[in-house]
């Protein structure tokens, strides 16, 4: 028996609040809704993070 993945439906993208690392050398970021802290530090380099908005695939 063969399983075909076939074409997938496109995932809608929405404006999403995120925390973004302030370090020039780091690309770390996380969705605000997945943060456990009021002002999280970057999990990759431990720098401070700032809030911004990105257009990302919708997570339900």
PyMOL Python script that loads the backbone (N, CA, C, O; Angstrom):
from pymol import cmd

cmd.read_pdbstr("""\
ATOM      1  N   UNK A   1       0.844  -1.181   0.000  1.00  0.00           N
ATOM      2  CA  UNK A   1       0.000   0.000   0.000  1.00  0.00           C
ATOM      3  C   UNK A   1       0.883   1.235   0.000  1.00  0.00           C
ATOM      4  O   UNK A   1       1.881   1.289   0.718  1.00  0.00           O
ATOM      5  N   UNK A   2       0.527   2.211  -0.788  1.00  0.00           N
ATOM      6  CA  UNK A   2       1.321   3.425  -0.929  1.00  0.00           C
ATOM      7  C   UNK A   2       0.533   4.613  -0.396  1.00  0.00           C
ATOM      8  O   UNK A   2      -0.672   4.727  -0.620  1.00  0.00           O
ATOM      9  N   UNK A   3       1.233   5.496   0.313  1.00  0.00           N
ATOM     10  CA  UNK A   3       0.599   6.695   0.834  1.00  0.00           C
ATOM     11  C   UNK A   3       1.161   7.900   0.100  1.00  0.00           C
ATOM     12  O   UNK A   3       2.376   8.079   0.023  1.00  0.00           O
ATOM     13  N   UNK A   4       0.286   8.710  -0.429  1.00  0.00           N
ATOM     14  CA  UNK A   4       0.705   9.912  -1.147  1.00  0.00           C
ATOM     15  C   UNK A   4       0.417  11.127  -0.274  1.00  0.00           C
ATOM     16  O   UNK A   4      -0.680  11.284   0.262  1.00  0.00           O
ATOM     17  N   UNK A   5       1.413  11.968  -0.147  1.00  0.00           N
ATOM     18  CA  UNK A   5       1.198  13.200   0.622  1.00  0.00           C
ATOM     19  C   UNK A   5       0.409  14.206  -0.189  1.00  0.00           C
ATOM     20  O   UNK A   5      -0.333  15.011   0.374  1.00  0.00           O
ATOM     21  N   UNK A   6       0.555  14.173  -1.486  1.00  0.00           N
ATOM     22  CA  UNK A   6      -0.213  15.055  -2.360  1.00  0.00           C
ATOM     23  C   UNK A   6       0.000  16.517  -2.028  1.00  0.00           C
ATOM     24  O   UNK A   6       0.746  16.846  -1.105  1.00  0.00           O
ATOM     25  N   UNK A   7      -0.646  17.392  -2.768  1.00  0.00           N
ATOM     26  CA  UNK A   7      -0.494  18.829  -2.493  1.00  0.00           C
ATOM     27  C   UNK A   7      -1.175  19.195  -1.176  1.00  0.00           C
ATOM     28  O   UNK A   7      -2.287  18.751  -0.890  1.00  0.00           O
ATOM     29  N   UNK A   8      -0.497  20.001  -0.395  1.00  0.00           N
ATOM     30  CA  UNK A   8      -1.063  20.455   0.883  1.00  0.00           C
ATOM     31  C   UNK A   8      -1.753  21.790   0.677  1.00  0.00           C
ATOM     32  O   UNK A   8      -1.385  22.576  -0.196  1.00  0.00           O
ATOM     33  N   UNK A   9      -2.770  22.028   1.507  1.00  0.00           N
ATOM     34  CA  UNK A   9      -3.436  23.326   1.463  1.00  0.00           C
ATOM     35  C   UNK A   9      -2.480  24.373   2.022  1.00  0.00           C
ATOM     36  O   UNK A   9      -1.750  24.093   2.973  1.00  0.00           O
ATOM     37  N   UNK A  10      -2.471  25.577   1.449  1.00  0.00           N
ATOM     38  CA  UNK A  10      -1.585  26.613   1.993  1.00  0.00           C
ATOM     39  C   UNK A  10      -2.026  27.008   3.410  1.00  0.00           C
ATOM     40  O   UNK A  10      -3.219  27.105   3.696  1.00  0.00           O
ATOM     41  N   UNK A  11      -1.052  27.231   4.281  1.00  0.00           N
ATOM     42  CA  UNK A  11      -1.350  27.637   5.653  1.00  0.00           C
ATOM     43  C   UNK A  11      -1.499  29.156   5.665  1.00  0.00           C
ATOM     44  O   UNK A  11      -0.607  29.864   5.198  1.00  0.00           O
ATOM     45  N   UNK A  12      -2.621  29.669   6.195  1.00  0.00           N
ATOM     46  CA  UNK A  12      -2.787  31.131   6.228  1.00  0.00           C
ATOM     47  C   UNK A  12      -1.731  31.779   7.126  1.00  0.00           C
ATOM     48  O   UNK A  12      -1.368  31.228   8.165  1.00  0.00           O
ATOM     49  N   UNK A  13      -1.245  32.950   6.717  1.00  0.00           N
ATOM     50  CA  UNK A  13      -0.274  33.688   7.506  1.00  0.00           C
ATOM     51  C   UNK A  13      -0.967  34.866   8.178  1.00  0.00           C
ATOM     52  O   UNK A  13      -1.823  35.521   7.584  1.00  0.00           O
ATOM     53  N   UNK A  14      -0.583  35.126   9.426  1.00  0.00           N
ATOM     54  CA  UNK A  14      -1.199  36.196  10.205  1.00  0.00           C
ATOM     55  C   UNK A  14      -0.121  37.011  10.900  1.00  0.00           C
ATOM     56  O   UNK A  14       0.977  36.515  11.152  1.00  0.00           O
ATOM     57  N   UNK A  15      -0.437  38.268  11.209  1.00  0.00           N
ATOM     58  CA  UNK A  15       0.476  39.095  11.993  1.00  0.00           C
ATOM     59  C   UNK A  15       0.522  38.529  13.403  1.00  0.00           C
ATOM     60  O   UNK A  15      -0.519  38.305  14.021  1.00  0.00           O
ATOM     61  N   UNK A  16       1.722  38.299  13.912  1.00  0.00           N
ATOM     62  CA  UNK A  16       1.915  37.626  15.192  1.00  0.00           C
ATOM     63  C   UNK A  16       2.896  38.424  16.048  1.00  0.00           C
ATOM     64  O   UNK A  16       3.946  38.849  15.567  1.00  0.00           O
ATOM     65  N   UNK A  17       2.545  38.625  17.323  1.00  0.00           N
ATOM     66  CA  UNK A  17       3.463  39.278  18.250  1.00  0.00           C
ATOM     67  C   UNK A  17       4.562  38.298  18.625  1.00  0.00           C
ATOM     68  O   UNK A  17       4.288  37.159  19.003  1.00  0.00           O
ATOM     69  N   UNK A  18       5.812  38.747  18.519  1.00  0.00           N
ATOM     70  CA  UNK A  18       6.955  37.903  18.853  1.00  0.00           C
ATOM     71  C   UNK A  18       7.934  38.684  19.718  1.00  0.00           C
ATOM     72  O   UNK A  18       7.900  39.913  19.771  1.00  0.00           O
ATOM     73  N   UNK A  19       8.811  37.938  20.399  1.00  0.00           N
ATOM     74  CA  UNK A  19       9.974  38.492  21.070  1.00  0.00           C
ATOM     75  C   UNK A  19      11.159  38.224  20.159  1.00  0.00           C
ATOM     76  O   UNK A  19      11.333  37.097  19.696  1.00  0.00           O
ATOM     77  N   UNK A  20      11.973  39.229  19.891  1.00  0.00           N
ATOM     78  CA  UNK A  20      13.118  39.102  19.005  1.00  0.00           C
ATOM     79  C   UNK A  20      14.387  39.490  19.762  1.00  0.00           C
ATOM     80  O   UNK A  20      14.392  40.479  20.494  1.00  0.00           O
ATOM     81  N   UNK A  21      15.464  38.717  19.591  1.00  0.00           N
ATOM     82  CA  UNK A  21      16.729  38.985  20.266  1.00  0.00           C
ATOM     83  C   UNK A  21      17.310  40.317  19.810  1.00  0.00           C
ATOM     84  O   UNK A  21      17.247  40.656  18.628  1.00  0.00           O
ATOM     85  N   UNK A  22      17.874  41.069  20.747  1.00  0.00           N
ATOM     86  CA  UNK A  22      18.462  42.371  20.422  1.00  0.00           C
ATOM     87  C   UNK A  22      19.924  42.269  19.999  1.00  0.00           C
ATOM     88  O   UNK A  22      20.502  43.263  19.559  1.00  0.00           O
ATOM     89  N   UNK A  23      20.535  41.091  20.121  1.00  0.00           N
ATOM     90  CA  UNK A  23      21.940  40.912  19.748  1.00  0.00           C
ATOM     91  C   UNK A  23      22.091  40.895  18.226  1.00  0.00           C
ATOM     92  O   UNK A  23      21.331  40.226  17.527  1.00  0.00           O
ATOM     93  N   UNK A  24      23.077  41.635  17.723  1.00  0.00           N
ATOM     94  CA  UNK A  24      23.337  41.680  16.284  1.00  0.00           C
ATOM     95  C   UNK A  24      23.735  40.317  15.731  1.00  0.00           C
ATOM     96  O   UNK A  24      23.431  40.006  14.579  1.00  0.00           O
ATOM     97  N   UNK A  25      24.411  39.501  16.537  1.00  0.00           N
ATOM     98  CA  UNK A  25      24.936  38.219  16.079  1.00  0.00           C
ATOM     99  C   UNK A  25      23.919  37.087  16.175  1.00  0.00           C
ATOM    100  O   UNK A  25      24.175  35.997  15.664  1.00  0.00           O
ATOM    101  N   UNK A  26      22.797  37.311  16.803  1.00  0.00           N
ATOM    102  CA  UNK A  26      21.830  36.235  17.070  1.00  0.00           C
ATOM    103  C   UNK A  26      20.536  36.446  16.286  1.00  0.00           C
ATOM    104  O   UNK A  26      20.066  37.576  16.148  1.00  0.00           O
ATOM    105  N   UNK A  27      19.971  35.375  15.783  1.00  0.00           N
ATOM    106  CA  UNK A  27      18.703  35.430  15.040  1.00  0.00           C
ATOM    107  C   UNK A  27      17.530  34.908  15.874  1.00  0.00           C
ATOM    108  O   UNK A  27      16.454  34.655  15.331  1.00  0.00           O
ATOM    109  N   UNK A  28      17.725  34.744  17.188  1.00  0.00           N
ATOM    110  CA  UNK A  28      16.700  34.152  18.055  1.00  0.00           C
ATOM    111  C   UNK A  28      15.414  34.964  18.121  1.00  0.00           C
ATOM    112  O   UNK A  28      15.436  36.194  18.134  1.00  0.00           O
ATOM    113  N   UNK A  29      14.297  34.252  18.162  1.00  0.00           N
ATOM    114  CA  UNK A  29      12.991  34.875  18.355  1.00  0.00           C
ATOM    115  C   UNK A  29      12.020  33.803  18.834  1.00  0.00           C
ATOM    116  O   UNK A  29      12.285  32.612  18.670  1.00  0.00           O
ATOM    117  N   UNK A  30      10.899  34.212  19.424  1.00  0.00           N
ATOM    118  CA  UNK A  30       9.846  33.288  19.848  1.00  0.00           C
ATOM    119  C   UNK A  30       8.501  33.991  19.802  1.00  0.00           C
ATOM    120  O   UNK A  30       8.410  35.207  19.971  1.00  0.00           O
ATOM    121  N   UNK A  31       7.468  33.209  19.572  1.00  0.00           N
ATOM    122  CA  UNK A  31       6.116  33.770  19.608  1.00  0.00           C
ATOM    123  C   UNK A  31       5.818  34.239  21.026  1.00  0.00           C
ATOM    124  O   UNK A  31       6.157  33.563  21.997  1.00  0.00           O
ATOM    125  N   UNK A  32       5.181  35.404  21.137  1.00  0.00           N
ATOM    126  CA  UNK A  32       4.849  35.962  22.444  1.00  0.00           C
ATOM    127  C   UNK A  32       3.978  34.994  23.236  1.00  0.00           C
ATOM    128  O   UNK A  32       4.132  34.876  24.451  1.00  0.00           O
ATOM    129  N   UNK A  33       3.068  34.302  22.562  1.00  0.00           N
ATOM    130  CA  UNK A  33       2.153  33.396  23.265  1.00  0.00           C
ATOM    131  C   UNK A  33       2.859  32.173  23.836  1.00  0.00           C
ATOM    132  O   UNK A  33       2.285  31.469  24.667  1.00  0.00           O
ATOM    133  N   UNK A  34       4.103  31.903  23.405  1.00  0.00           N
ATOM    134  CA  UNK A  34       4.859  30.755  23.922  1.00  0.00           C
ATOM    135  C   UNK A  34       5.877  31.165  24.979  1.00  0.00           C
ATOM    136  O   UNK A  34       6.656  30.334  25.445  1.00  0.00           O
ATOM    137  N   UNK A  35       5.874  32.434  25.357  1.00  0.00           N
ATOM    138  CA  UNK A  35       6.809  32.933  26.354  1.00  0.00           C
ATOM    139  C   UNK A  35       6.204  32.782  27.744  1.00  0.00           C
ATOM    140  O   UNK A  35       5.016  33.039  27.943  1.00  0.00           O
ATOM    141  N   UNK A  36       7.023  32.365  28.699  1.00  0.00           N
ATOM    142  CA  UNK A  36       6.545  32.196  30.078  1.00  0.00           C
ATOM    143  C   UNK A  36       6.908  33.378  30.962  1.00  0.00           C
ATOM    144  O   UNK A  36       6.571  33.391  32.146  1.00  0.00           O
ATOM    145  N   UNK A  37       7.588  34.370  30.404  1.00  0.00           N
ATOM    146  CA  UNK A  37       8.086  35.498  31.180  1.00  0.00           C
ATOM    147  C   UNK A  37       7.554  36.808  30.615  1.00  0.00           C
ATOM    148  O   UNK A  37       7.274  36.916  29.421  1.00  0.00           O
ATOM    149  N   UNK A  38       7.417  37.804  31.491  1.00  0.00           N
ATOM    150  CA  UNK A  38       6.977  39.140  31.051  1.00  0.00           C
ATOM    151  C   UNK A  38       8.003  39.763  30.113  1.00  0.00           C
ATOM    152  O   UNK A  38       7.636  40.396  29.123  1.00  0.00           O
ATOM    153  N   UNK A  39       9.287  39.588  30.421  1.00  0.00           N
ATOM    154  CA  UNK A  39      10.384  40.093  29.588  1.00  0.00           C
ATOM    155  C   UNK A  39      11.427  38.989  29.465  1.00  0.00           C
ATOM    156  O   UNK A  39      12.398  38.968  30.222  1.00  0.00           O
ATOM    157  N   UNK A  40      11.235  38.072  28.518  1.00  0.00           N
ATOM    158  CA  UNK A  40      12.140  36.928  28.422  1.00  0.00           C
ATOM    159  C   UNK A  40      13.537  37.304  27.941  1.00  0.00           C
ATOM    160  O   UNK A  40      13.737  38.344  27.314  1.00  0.00           O
ATOM    161  N   UNK A  41      14.501  36.432  28.251  1.00  0.00           N
ATOM    162  CA  UNK A  41      15.836  36.581  27.667  1.00  0.00           C
ATOM    163  C   UNK A  41      15.955  35.553  26.563  1.00  0.00           C
ATOM    164  O   UNK A  41      15.256  34.540  26.569  1.00  0.00           O
ATOM    165  N   UNK A  42      16.835  35.812  25.620  1.00  0.00           N
ATOM    166  CA  UNK A  42      17.002  34.930  24.468  1.00  0.00           C
ATOM    167  C   UNK A  42      17.453  33.545  24.935  1.00  0.00           C
ATOM    168  O   UNK A  42      18.440  33.432  25.662  1.00  0.00           O
ATOM    169  N   UNK A  43      16.739  32.490  24.527  1.00  0.00           N
ATOM    170  CA  UNK A  43      17.141  31.141  24.939  1.00  0.00           C
ATOM    171  C   UNK A  43      18.437  30.683  24.278  1.00  0.00           C
ATOM    172  O   UNK A  43      19.044  29.712  24.729  1.00  0.00           O
ATOM    173  N   UNK A  44      18.873  31.364  23.213  1.00  0.00           N
ATOM    174  CA  UNK A  44      20.089  30.970  22.506  1.00  0.00           C
ATOM    175  C   UNK A  44      21.338  31.660  23.058  1.00  0.00           C
ATOM    176  O   UNK A  44      22.358  31.011  23.285  1.00  0.00           O
ATOM    177  N   UNK A  45      21.257  32.980  23.273  1.00  0.00           N
ATOM    178  CA  UNK A  45      22.461  33.712  23.694  1.00  0.00           C
ATOM    179  C   UNK A  45      22.277  34.468  25.007  1.00  0.00           C
ATOM    180  O   UNK A  45      23.224  35.081  25.501  1.00  0.00           O
ATOM    181  N   UNK A  46      21.082  34.435  25.577  1.00  0.00           N
ATOM    182  CA  UNK A  46      20.751  35.063  26.867  1.00  0.00           C
ATOM    183  C   UNK A  46      20.782  36.590  26.844  1.00  0.00           C
ATOM    184  O   UNK A  46      20.893  37.216  27.898  1.00  0.00           O
ATOM    185  N   UNK A  47      20.688  37.197  25.661  1.00  0.00           N
ATOM    186  CA  UNK A  47      20.575  38.658  25.551  1.00  0.00           C
ATOM    187  C   UNK A  47      19.136  39.073  25.835  1.00  0.00           C
ATOM    188  O   UNK A  47      18.245  38.229  25.926  1.00  0.00           O
ATOM    189  N   UNK A  48      18.916  40.374  25.974  1.00  0.00           N
ATOM    190  CA  UNK A  48      17.555  40.872  26.148  1.00  0.00           C
ATOM    191  C   UNK A  48      16.796  40.731  24.830  1.00  0.00           C
ATOM    192  O   UNK A  48      17.395  40.601  23.762  1.00  0.00           O
ATOM    193  N   UNK A  49      15.474  40.758  24.928  1.00  0.00           N
ATOM    194  CA  UNK A  49      14.632  40.624  23.742  1.00  0.00           C
ATOM    195  C   UNK A  49      13.688  41.807  23.670  1.00  0.00           C
ATOM    196  O   UNK A  49      13.370  42.420  24.689  1.00  0.00           O
ATOM    197  N   UNK A  50      13.237  42.131  22.452  1.00  0.00           N
ATOM    198  CA  UNK A  50      12.282  43.222  22.254  1.00  0.00           C
ATOM    199  C   UNK A  50      11.063  42.676  21.523  1.00  0.00           C
ATOM    200  O   UNK A  50      11.148  41.683  20.800  1.00  0.00           O
ATOM    201  N   UNK A  51       9.929  43.341  21.723  1.00  0.00           N
ATOM    202  CA  UNK A  51       8.702  42.917  21.061  1.00  0.00           C
ATOM    203  C   UNK A  51       8.652  43.473  19.653  1.00  0.00           C
ATOM    204  O   UNK A  51       9.062  44.607  19.406  1.00  0.00           O
ATOM    205  N   UNK A  52       8.145  42.664  18.727  1.00  0.00           N
ATOM    206  CA  UNK A  52       7.891  43.116  17.364  1.00  0.00           C
ATOM    207  C   UNK A  52       6.781  42.256  16.774  1.00  0.00           C
ATOM    208  O   UNK A  52       6.331  41.295  17.398  1.00  0.00           O
ATOM    209  N   UNK A  53       6.344  42.608  15.571  1.00  0.00           N
ATOM    210  CA  UNK A  53       5.283  41.879  14.885  1.00  0.00           C
ATOM    211  C   UNK A  53       5.856  41.275  13.610  1.00  0.00           C
ATOM    212  O   UNK A  53       6.530  41.963  12.843  1.00  0.00           O
ATOM    213  N   UNK A  54       5.591  39.995  13.383  1.00  0.00           N
ATOM    214  CA  UNK A  54       6.024  39.313  12.158  1.00  0.00           C
ATOM    215  C   UNK A  54       4.820  38.619  11.534  1.00  0.00           C
ATOM    216  O   UNK A  54       3.867  38.266  12.229  1.00  0.00           O
ATOM    217  N   UNK A  55       4.871  38.427  10.231  1.00  0.00           N
ATOM    218  CA  UNK A  55       3.832  37.672   9.534  1.00  0.00           C
ATOM    219  C   UNK A  55       4.313  36.233   9.490  1.00  0.00           C
ATOM    220  O   UNK A  55       5.305  35.918   8.834  1.00  0.00           O
ATOM    221  N   UNK A  56       3.589  35.348  10.206  1.00  0.00           N
ATOM    222  CA  UNK A  56       3.975  33.946  10.358  1.00  0.00           C
ATOM    223  C   UNK A  56       2.808  33.027  10.031  1.00  0.00           C
ATOM    224  O   UNK A  56       1.657  33.464  10.047  1.00  0.00           O
ATOM    225  N   UNK A  57       3.087  31.749   9.733  1.00  0.00           N
ATOM    226  CA  UNK A  57       1.994  30.797   9.538  1.00  0.00           C
ATOM    227  C   UNK A  57       1.138  30.708  10.810  1.00  0.00           C
ATOM    228  O   UNK A  57       1.659  30.703  11.925  1.00  0.00           O
ATOM    229  N   UNK A  58      -0.157  30.641  10.621  1.00  0.00           N
ATOM    230  CA  UNK A  58      -1.097  30.581  11.737  1.00  0.00           C
ATOM    231  C   UNK A  58      -0.938  29.280  12.503  1.00  0.00           C
ATOM    232  O   UNK A  58      -0.843  28.208  11.906  1.00  0.00           O
ATOM    233  N   UNK A  59      -0.911  29.377  13.836  1.00  0.00           N
ATOM    234  CA  UNK A  59      -0.856  28.208  14.720  1.00  0.00           C
ATOM    235  C   UNK A  59      -2.187  28.144  15.450  1.00  0.00           C
ATOM    236  O   UNK A  59      -2.619  29.119  16.065  1.00  0.00           O
ATOM    237  N   UNK A  60      -2.832  26.984  15.376  1.00  0.00           N
ATOM    238  CA  UNK A  60      -4.143  26.867  16.033  1.00  0.00           C
ATOM    239  C   UNK A  60      -4.032  26.090  17.305  1.00  0.00           C
ATOM    240  O   UNK A  60      -5.032  25.889  17.994  1.00  0.00           O
TER     241      UNK A  60
END
""", "prot")
cmd.dss("prot")
cmd.show_as("cartoon", "prot")
cmd.util.cbc("prot")
cmd.orient("prot")
